[in-house]
Amino acid sequence: MAQKSNRVKILFISRAYPPTVGGIESQNYELSRWLSKIADVKTIANTRGKIFLPIFAPYALVRALFLFRKYDVLLLGDGVLGVIGWFVKLLYKKPVVSIVHGLDLTYKMSLFQKLWVEIFIKKCDKLIAVGNETIRVGVKKGIYEDKFVFIPNGVDTEKNLGNYSRNDLKKILSDNLENRKVLLTSGRLAKRKGVAWFIGNVMPGLPENITYVVVGDGPDKENIKNAIKKNNLSDRVKMLGYVSDKVRNILFNTCDLFIQPNIIIEGDMEGFGISVIEAGSCRLPVIASRLEGLQDAIKDGQNGFLIEMDDVDTRLPSRQVYVHKINELLADDNFRKEFGEKSRQFVIENYSWDKIAKRYLEEIQKITSNQ
């Protein structure tokens, strides 16, 4: 007779999952994959993008209602799925845990705030926040602080590494890179990412031999294009749009600095910032704004450098601080290489998915043992 497994049985639902590209998609996929190594995980995932969500949500709910009797805990990939957790709690006395990202609590639509934030998300037994700023926002909105626990996003520290050369980068950019330095930003082009701000405020103050590469797509794309045109930077700023994993990995392994120049946008916040730890895992030094979840992803001087955004305590405007720090790092190739090694080691020790998945399992075990 087969021995019964003592592993925790987790029913995991994700509305944002590959092949769709995005931060939540990547986080949910990797979490499902790594949790499956240490627990019994059944994943119900939406692999068809946001357009399929109105169909996926009721489908996932029906499946969850039938399947949950076989599992110990329901894990939701983000707060939007809180409505499923709310319905499941009507029939089952088992725990429901939800991951919460920044926008899960700050999305401005009044109906979402009244139903999801005030009712559905609050009903979950435990909320795993990807950033401490998310917890602070949740507490302000009336969610008990002891319902939250902070667990950062993780990274597969080997996934993006590769033995690439500067010549590989030259082929991608179709440009002569002799005596040039290359900055990189990769991710969804939302306004809060600050790419247009960086192009308009920082790039004009940098030396002519600096090229800025922007990878990704999103709602701020046209604003970014206008910033390039307005500042006559079409020869120094290259927008590549979506790229293949191989091209992205070449960029991570051959560019000189990774830039995450976020700005404050009311009602929209950075929950964490997966790209900055992916860059760090590839020994690429990161310079980022000291804002929101980026402060959880980047520890100043250990796996990157944080820039204060304009406030009463800032001696210099943030654009000038960005210019100074970029010039400082680009002037010392040896320091940048040494710091890249240090950054990778920090990411391995603090953000590798094997360690992050274990932290998820520990929190899930705590709540299931209390039932």
SVG drawing of the C-alpha trace seen along z (x, -y; Angstrom):
<svg xmlns="http://www.w3.org/2000/svg" viewBox="-21 -71 61 73">
<polyline fill="none" stroke="black" stroke-width="0.4" points="0.0,0.0 1.4,-3.4 2.4,-5.6 0.4,-8.8 2.5,-12.0 3.0,-14.5 3.6,-17.3 1.3,-20.3 -1.3,-20.2 -1.7,-23.6 -4.3,-24.6 -2.7,-27.5 -4.7,-29.8 -3.0,-32.3 -4.8,-34.7 -1.5,-36.0 0.8,-33.3 3.2,-32.8 3.3,-32.9 2.0,-36.4 4.9,-38.6 4.9,-40.6 6.1,-40.8 3.2,-38.9 3.3,-36.3 6.9,-35.6 6.5,-35.6 3.5,-33.3 5.1,-30.8 8.4,-30.6 6.6,-30.3 4.4,-27.4 7.5,-25.7 9.6,-26.0 6.9,-25.3 6.1,-22.1 9.6,-20.8 8.8,-21.0 5.0,-20.6 2.1,-19.0 0.9,-21.8 -2.0,-21.9 -1.9,-25.0 -4.9,-26.4 -3.5,-29.1 -4.8,-31.6 -2.3,-31.3 -4.3,-33.4 -3.8,-36.9 -6.0,-39.6 -8.6,-39.3 -9.5,-35.8 -9.9,-36.9 -13.7,-37.3 -13.9,-33.6 -11.1,-32.3 -12.3,-33.8 -15.7,-31.8 -14.0,-28.8 -11.3,-28.9 -13.9,-29.4 -15.9,-26.4 -12.8,-24.2 -11.7,-25.5 -15.0,-24.7 -14.8,-21.1 -11.1,-20.5 -10.5,-22.3 -11.7,-19.4 -8.5,-17.5 -6.2,-20.3 -5.0,-22.0 -4.8,-25.6 -5.9,-27.8 -3.1,-30.1 -4.1,-33.0 -1.6,-34.6 -2.7,-38.1 -5.4,-40.2 -7.7,-40.4 -8.5,-36.7 -9.7,-37.6 -13.2,-37.3 -12.6,-33.6 -11.2,-33.3 -14.3,-35.0 -16.6,-32.5 -14.5,-29.5 -14.6,-30.6 -18.4,-30.4 -18.2,-26.6 -14.9,-25.6 -13.3,-26.3 -9.8,-25.8 -7.3,-28.7 -7.1,-31.0 -3.8,-32.8 -3.3,-35.6 -0.2,-37.2 -0.7,-41.0 1.2,-43.2 1.1,-47.0 -1.7,-47.6 -3.9,-45.1 -4.5,-47.7 -4.0,-51.0 -6.1,-50.4 -8.2,-53.6 -11.6,-52.2 -14.1,-52.8 -15.9,-49.5 -12.6,-47.6 -11.8,-49.5 -15.2,-48.9 -15.5,-45.2 -12.0,-43.8 -10.0,-45.9 -12.6,-46.3 -14.3,-42.9 -12.7,-40.2 -9.0,-40.7 -9.7,-41.3 -11.5,-37.9 -8.3,-36.0 -6.6,-34.4 -3.1,-35.6 -1.8,-38.1 1.8,-37.7 3.0,-41.1 5.8,-41.3 6.9,-44.7 6.7,-46.5 5.2,-49.5 2.3,-47.3 1.8,-46.4 1.8,-50.1 -0.8,-50.9 -3.0,-47.9 -2.9,-49.0 -4.0,-52.5 -6.9,-50.9 -8.0,-49.1 -6.5,-45.7 -5.0,-44.4 -1.2,-44.5 -0.9,-41.0 -2.7,-39.6 0.3,-40.5 3.7,-39.0 6.4,-40.3 8.2,-37.8 10.2,-39.4 10.0,-38.1 12.5,-35.6 14.8,-35.0 16.2,-31.9 19.8,-33.0 21.0,-30.7 18.2,-31.4 19.5,-34.7 23.2,-34.0 25.1,-33.3 28.5,-33.5 27.8,-36.5 30.2,-39.1 30.0,-42.8 29.9,-41.7 26.6,-40.0 25.3,-43.3 26.6,-45.1 24.5,-42.8 21.4,-43.6 21.8,-47.3 23.3,-47.5 25.6,-50.1 29.3,-50.7 29.9,-50.3 33.6,-51.3 34.2,-53.7 30.5,-53.6 28.7,-52.8 25.2,-51.2 22.5,-51.7 19.5,-49.3 15.9,-49.4 13.7,-46.4 10.1,-45.9 6.5,-47.0 6.5,-50.6 4.2,-52.1 4.5,-55.8 5.6,-55.0 8.7,-53.3 10.1,-56.8 11.6,-56.0 10.2,-59.2 11.3,-61.2 14.8,-59.7 15.1,-60.5 13.9,-64.1 15.8,-64.9 18.9,-62.7 20.0,-61.7 20.7,-65.3 23.1,-65.6 25.1,-62.5 28.1,-62.3 27.5,-61.7 29.1,-58.3 26.2,-56.8 23.5,-54.8 20.2,-54.1 18.4,-50.8 14.7,-50.4 13.2,-46.9 9.5,-46.3 6.1,-47.7 3.2,-49.3 0.9,-52.3 3.7,-54.9 5.3,-54.0 4.1,-57.0 5.1,-59.4 8.6,-57.8 8.8,-58.3 7.8,-61.9 10.5,-62.5 13.1,-61.0 11.9,-63.3 11.6,-66.4 15.2,-66.0 16.7,-65.0 18.0,-61.7 17.0,-59.3 20.6,-58.4 21.3,-57.7 18.0,-56.1 17.0,-52.8 13.5,-51.3 13.6,-47.6 10.0,-46.7 9.4,-43.1 12.5,-40.9 13.2,-37.2 14.6,-35.7 17.9,-35.2 18.1,-38.9 17.1,-40.0 19.8,-37.7 22.4,-39.1 21.5,-42.6 21.6,-41.6 25.1,-40.1 26.7,-42.7 25.3,-46.2 27.2,-48.4 24.4,-49.5 20.8,-48.7 18.6,-51.8 15.2,-51.7 14.3,-55.4 10.8,-55.1 8.8,-58.2 5.8,-58.8 2.4,-58.3 -0.6,-58.6 -2.7,-55.4 0.1,-53.4 3.1,-51.9 6.0,-49.5 5.2,-46.4 8.8,-45.1 10.7,-45.2 11.7,-41.8 13.9,-43.2 16.4,-44.7 17.1,-41.4 17.3,-39.6 19.9,-42.2 21.8,-41.7 21.8,-37.9 23.7,-38.6 26.3,-40.8 24.8,-43.9 25.0,-46.9 21.7,-48.6 20.8,-52.2 17.2,-52.7 14.9,-55.3 14.5,-55.0 10.8,-54.4 8.2,-51.9 9.0,-48.2 12.3,-49.0 13.6,-49.6 12.9,-45.9 14.5,-44.7 17.7,-46.9 19.8,-47.2 21.9,-50.3 25.6,-49.4 25.0,-45.7 23.1,-44.8 22.6,-48.3 22.4,-52.0 19.3,-53.9 18.7,-57.5 16.6,-59.8 13.9,-61.4 13.2,-65.1 12.0,-66.1 12.8,-68.6 15.8,-66.6 17.5,-66.3 20.4,-68.6 20.5,-68.1 17.7,-67.4 17.3,-63.7 18.2,-64.2 21.6,-65.5 22.2,-62.7 21.4,-60.2 23.9,-61.9 26.6,-61.9 26.1,-58.2 26.0,-57.0 29.2,-58.9 30.9,-57.7 30.2,-54.0 31.0,-54.2 34.3,-55.8 35.6,-52.8 35.3,-49.5 37.1,-47.5 34.8,-48.7 31.8,-48.0 32.9,-44.5 33.7,-43.8 30.4,-45.2 28.6,-43.1 30.1,-40.0 29.1,-41.2 25.6,-42.0 25.1,-38.5 26.2,-36.9 23.7,-39.1 20.9,-38.0 21.8,-34.3 21.8,-34.6 18.6,-36.7 16.4,-36.2 17.0,-32.8 13.8,-31.0 14.7,-27.9 15.0,-30.1 11.9,-32.2 9.7,-29.1 10.7,-27.7 9.6,-31.0 6.2,-30.7 5.9,-27.1 6.8,-28.1 4.1,-30.7 1.5,-28.3 2.4,-25.6 2.0,-28.1 -1.6,-28.9 -2.6,-25.3 -1.3,-24.1 -3.6,-26.7 -6.7,-25.4"/>
</svg>
